[in-house]
Amino acid sequence: MLKKVLVVVVALLAIPLLAALFVKQDYQVEARVQINQPVMLVFDYVRFVSNQQNFSVWAALDPNMQTASRGVDGTVGFVSSWHSENPDVGTGEQEIIAITEGQRIELELRFYEPFTAVSPAYMQTEAINDNQTLVRWGFAGHMPYPMNLMLLFIDVESMIADDLQQGLDNLKLILEAPVP
């Protein structure tokens, strides 16, 4: 009897671990918005990481979040860090790792709490015409084995995409607001 119970317990533990071997570990999300402003005006706003405080959903989650920075914002090598007791915000930093003038800013996000991870992200601008710009905000993530099993039960991609989209919608409101 004890052998049968032990076999059942081992099987119950092994099945999820085996299943996780076949679940993807990497994911990518991208959100888009059209902003009625010239591409360089939009690019010159989003290239400054500190401006994310004005439109990012995560920045709004904790008004008491502590922030710090190193370097010159809007240039390669600039690092912006944050620390929050709110587990939905956590602790981490992001660094500008590449800039294609007027088109794309590539970032490396380094999360320290509540989990550790390194993820690439970007903001890209593209002129639709002289007074309209398409902005794309993208993020890639990795969930190592066996944590990747959570991807079967939690739609991480949709959650992040929704937050990115809300941030871009906020950005649109900021950049299209009438100048007083």
Sequence and secondary structure as in RCSB ss.txt:
>XXXX:A:sequence
MLKKVLVVVVALLAIPLLAALFVKQDYQVEARVQINQPVMLVFDYVRFVSNQQNFSVWAALDPNMQTASRGVDGT
VGFVSSWHSENPDVGTGEQEIIAITEGQRIELELRFYEPFTAVSPAYMQTEAINDNQTLVRWGFAGHMPYPMNLM
LLFIDVESMIADDLQQGLDNLKLILEAPVP
>XXXX:A:secstr
 HHHHHHHHHHHHHHHHHHHTTS  EEEEEEEEEESS HHHHHHHHT GGGHHHH HHHHH TT EEEEES TTS
TT EEEEE SSTTT EEEEEEEEEETTTEEEEEEEEEESS EEEEEEEEEEEEETTEEEEEEEEEEE  TTGGGG
GGTS HHHHHHHHHHHHHHHHHHHHHS   
